[in-house]
Amino acid sequence: MSKFTDIGVEKHGHVGLIEIRKPPLNFFDVSLINQIADALEEFDRDIEIRASVLAAQGKAFCAGADFADPVRQQAEERATTDPASNLPINHLYVQAVRIFRNRKPIVAAVHGAAIGGGLGLAVAADFRVTCPEARFAANFTKLGFHPGFGLTATLPELVGRNNAELIFYTSRRVTGEEAARMGLANLCVPQVEVRAEALKLANEIAECSPLGLLSTRATMRAGLAERVLAATNHELSEQNKLRATEDFKEGVKATAERRVANFKGR
């Protein structure tokens, strides 16, 4: 395995484990998403690995992007562009689409908050094991922003269009129990059991024929990466428009100050 700085990577028989190690909130940046994509690609090349678990240290599974750090937000730009998206090659969304191109099943162990792009990361997995304490939220509209990380394509496919609209329009936090009821999570267990249950599910998958798994998953997720690529291209266009507004600045400030934003519509 490659050397990673923000994740830990382990092999447990036929199951690979990726652990995000940026506690307590595990904010993501381009580097983190790139490392997760790299690890998944290594698992794809490893004939012994048949499924993987994506877990995290700390309080949150992934609290999304750190909007309070504009320098980091700008650091993802490079001159070289990706021909598929026409974005800088290390743009966050270019790396995110790589995750959707992986070939083997992923189980996300969501023991805490999965917020914004962190929700997008959790939804990129095939299955989610969670707990009552977890919170799932696409909080973009409370920031005066537009959803990203491909969520406008992936979330409606998972929970239905109207539930996705409810989550997007309200920016509400959905509990682990609610997530299980609406199909956002597959299992809701006590918090201390989340990772063990995720590994158990991944091992159940790994007991199946590796060639059968690859073939079936390719059928079930056919075109998904392309739909996410199209979605992220549109999402980024809208985000770039809204990033320059007064409402976005107010939304970020209000969120940091834990108060209701005073939006002006400009």
C-alpha positions in Angstrom: 0.0 0.0 0.0 1.1 3.6 -0.7 2.0 5.8 2.2 -0.9 8.1 3.3 -1.0 11.1 5.6 -4.7 11.6 6.3 -6.0 8.0 6.2 -5.0 4.6 7.5 -5.3 1.6 5.2 -5.5 -2.0 6.4 -6.4 -5.4 5.0 -8.6 -7.8 7.0 -8.7 -11.0 4.9 -10.7 -10.2 1.8 -11.8 -6.8 3.2 -9.9 -3.6 3.0 -10.4 -0.9 5.6 -9.9 2.9 5.0 -9.9 5.0 8.1 -10.1 8.8 7.9 -7.7 10.3 10.4 -8.3 14.0 10.7 -10.2 14.1 14.0 -12.3 15.4 15.5 -14.4 16.6 12.6 -12.5 15.0 9.7 -13.0 18.1 7.4 -12.0 17.1 3.8 -9.9 18.8 1.3 -8.6 17.7 -2.1 -5.7 15.8 -0.6 -8.0 13.6 1.6 -10.4 12.8 -1.2 -7.4 12.0 -3.5 -6.0 9.7 -0.9 -9.3 7.8 -0.5 -9.5 7.5 -4.3 -5.9 6.2 -4.4 -6.6 3.6 -1.7 -9.7 2.4 -3.5 -7.8 2.0 -6.7 -5.2 0.0 -4.9 -7.9 -2.3 -3.5 -9.2 -2.6 -7.1 -5.8 -3.9 -8.2 -5.5 -6.3 -5.2 -7.1 -9.6 -6.2 -7.4 -10.6 -2.6 -9.7 -7.6 -1.7 -13.4 -8.1 -2.6 -15.0 -5.3 -0.6 -14.0 -2.3 1.6 -15.1 -0.3 4.6 -14.8 3.4 4.9 -14.6 4.6 8.5 -13.3 7.5 10.5 -11.7 8.5 13.7 -13.0 11.3 15.9 -16.4 12.7 16.6 -17.7 13.0 13.0 -17.6 10.7 10.1 -16.9 13.7 7.9 -18.1 17.3 8.6 -17.6 18.3 5.0 -15.4 21.2 3.7 -13.9 23.7 6.1 -15.5 26.9 4.6 -13.7 28.9 7.4 -10.4 28.2 5.6 -10.5 30.0 2.3 -6.8 29.5 1.7 -7.3 25.7 1.7 -10.3 26.1 -0.6 -8.2 27.9 -3.2 -5.2 25.5 -2.9 -6.9 22.9 -5.2 -6.2 24.9 -8.4 -3.5 23.8 -10.8 -2.8 24.6 -14.5 -3.2 21.1 -15.8 -6.8 20.3 -16.6 -8.8 17.1 -16.6 -10.2 16.5 -20.2 -13.5 15.0 -18.9 -14.5 17.9 -16.7 -12.2 20.8 -18.0 -11.4 21.3 -14.3 -7.9 21.6 -12.7 -6.7 18.0 -12.4 -6.6 18.1 -8.6 -9.9 19.8 -8.2 -12.0 18.3 -5.5 -14.7 17.1 -7.8 -12.3 15.4 -10.2 -11.0 13.4 -7.3 -14.5 12.7 -6.1 -15.5 11.2 -9.4 -12.5 8.8 -9.1 -14.2 7.4 -6.0 -17.4 6.6 -8.0 -15.3 4.8 -10.6 -14.0 2.2 -8.2 -15.0 -1.4 -9.0 -15.6 -3.1 -5.6 -18.4 -2.6 -3.0 -17.9 -0.1 -0.2 -19.6 -0.1 3.2 -19.4 3.3 5.0 -19.3 3.1 8.8 -21.0 6.4 9.7 -20.6 6.7 13.5 -21.1 10.5 13.6 -22.0 13.5 11.5 -21.9 13.2 7.7 -22.4 16.8 6.7 -22.4 18.6 3.2 -19.7 17.0 1.1 -19.2 14.5 4.0 -22.7 13.3 3.2 -21.7 13.0 -0.5 -18.7 10.9 0.6 -21.0 8.6 2.6 -23.5 8.3 -0.3 -20.6 7.3 -2.6 -20.5 4.0 -0.7 -22.8 1.2 -1.7 -24.1 0.8 1.9 -24.1 2.7 5.1 -24.1 1.4 8.7 -24.9 4.1 11.2 -26.3 4.7 14.7 -28.9 6.9 16.4 -26.3 9.5 17.3 -25.2 10.1 13.7 -26.5 13.1 11.7 -26.8 13.3 8.0 -27.2 16.8 6.4 -26.9 18.6 3.1 -26.5 21.9 4.8 -25.7 23.9 1.7 -28.7 26.1 1.5 -28.1 27.3 5.1 -24.7 28.4 3.9 -26.3 30.3 1.0 -24.7 27.7 -1.3 -25.7 24.9 -3.8 -25.3 21.2 -3.1 -22.1 19.5 -4.4 -20.1 16.3 -4.4 -22.6 14.9 -6.9 -25.4 14.8 -4.3 -28.0 16.2 -6.8 -27.5 13.0 -8.7 -26.8 10.4 -6.0 -29.2 11.4 -3.2 -32.5 11.3 -5.2 -31.5 7.8 -6.5 -31.1 6.7 -2.9 -33.9 8.2 -1.0 -36.3 9.3 -3.7 -36.7 12.7 -5.3 -39.0 14.3 -2.7 -37.0 13.2 0.3 -33.9 14.6 -1.4 -35.7 17.9 -2.0 -36.7 17.9 1.7 -33.1 17.4 2.8 -31.8 20.0 0.3 -34.4 22.7 0.9 -34.4 22.6 4.7 -30.7 21.7 5.3 -32.1 19.7 8.3 -30.1 17.1 10.1 -31.5 13.6 9.7 -30.8 11.2 12.6 -29.4 7.8 12.1 -32.8 6.2 12.8 -34.5 8.5 10.3 -31.8 7.8 7.8 -32.5 4.1 8.1 -36.2 4.6 7.7 -35.8 6.6 4.4 -33.2 4.3 2.9 -30.2 6.6 3.5 -28.7 4.0 5.8 -29.0 0.2 5.6 -28.4 -0.5 9.3 -28.8 1.5 12.5 -27.0 -0.1 15.4 -25.5 1.1 18.7 -22.7 3.6 18.1 -20.0 1.3 19.5 -21.0 -1.4 17.1 -21.0 0.6 13.9 -17.6 -0.3 12.6 -17.9 -4.0 13.6 -21.2 -4.2 11.8 -19.8 -2.5 8.7 -16.9 -5.0 8.7 -19.4 -7.9 9.2 -21.4 -6.7 6.2 -18.3 -6.3 4.1 -17.2 -9.8 5.0 -20.6 -11.2 4.0 -20.1 -9.5 0.6 -16.5 -10.9 0.4 -17.8 -14.5 0.8 -19.3 -14.2 -2.6 -17.6 -14.9 -5.9 -15.2 -12.1 -6.7 -15.9 -12.2 -10.4 -19.6 -12.4 -9.8 -19.3 -9.3 -7.5 -17.4 -7.3 -10.1 -19.8 -8.2 -12.9 -23.0 -7.5 -10.8 -21.7 -4.3 -9.4 -20.7 -3.0 -12.8 -24.2 -3.6 -14.0 -25.9 -2.0 -11.0 -23.7 1.1 -11.1 -23.4 1.4 -14.8 -23.2 5.1 -15.8 -23.1 6.3 -12.2 -19.7 8.0 -12.5 -20.8 9.7 -15.7 -23.9 11.0 -14.0 -21.9 12.2 -11.0 -19.4 13.9 -13.4 -22.3 15.8 -15.2 -23.8 16.7 -11.8 -20.6 18.0 -10.3 -20.0 20.1 -13.5 -23.4 21.8 -13.0 -23.0 22.0 -9.2 -19.7 23.7 -9.5 -21.1 26.3 -11.9 -23.8 27.2 -9.5 -21.5 27.2 -6.5 -19.1 29.6 -8.3 -22.0 32.0 -8.8 -23.2 31.8 -5.2 -19.7 32.0 -3.7 -19.5 35.6 -4.7 -22.8 36.6 -3.0 -23.3 38.4 0.3 -25.6 35.6 1.4 -22.9 33.0 1.1 -20.6 35.1 3.3 -23.4 35.6 5.8 -24.3 31.9 5.7 -20.7 30.8 6.5 -20.4 33.5 9.2 -23.7 32.5 10.8 -22.8 28.9 10.8 -19.5 29.6 12.5 -21.3 31.7 15.1 -24.0 29.1 15.5 -26.9 31.5 14.8 -29.7 31.9 12.3 -28.4 33.6 9.2 -29.8 37.0 8.1 -30.1 36.4 4.4 -30.8 39.3 2.0 -31.2 37.5 -1.3 -28.1 39.2 -2.8 
